[in-house]
Amino acid sequence: MKYGWAVVALMVVALAPSMAQAQLGSAAVYGEYTATHLQNAPLADYIYGATTGLLLSRPELSHHMVLSVDIQGRFVNSNGETLHSVTFGPRLAIRAPKFKLNPFIEFNGGFGQYSDASVKNSADNLFGGEFGVTRPIASRLSLVVDYSYMHYAYRYSLYAPQSYSAGLVFYLKH
């Protein structure tokens, strides 16, 4: 999974235009720089990398609320320690044009792969939540900052990866 982030990025770029044409409301791709702290992990330090994903939104629930599905890949590593994951789940965003900030909350689950020098390699389920805020900077572009708290089950114990991310969201169909 050394180049897993590239595979997910290529899939998002290849599939996103056709999905955007569907009657989903809107679609967006995003990329973020991520710092992840692995609590309870053997080395329990920060590892860095990329978070990328695809947001597929239904038409607005109301004038100020949007329900989306987030398909997300996170690929972080440092000093021989890696955590790669693919998750998906619902996302609820609130549009607040008066403040030019759009807070969101989401819940997601999926699978992750962790490795370091002592554990070697493990793959198991990953689930948790995320919250953040986007701020439009152009008609199809927004800044995004978010925080994620996950549980990674490994050998009957839970690691608790906490991620801090910042990046850009590009809306394919708005």
Protein Blocks (a to p, Z undefined) as FASTA:
>chain_A
ZZmmmmmmmmmmmmmmmmmmpcnhpacddddddddddehianlpaddddddddddddddf
blmbccddddddddddeehiacdddddddddddddfknopacdddddddddddddfknop
acdddddddddddddfbfkbccddddddddddeehiacddddddddddddfbZZ
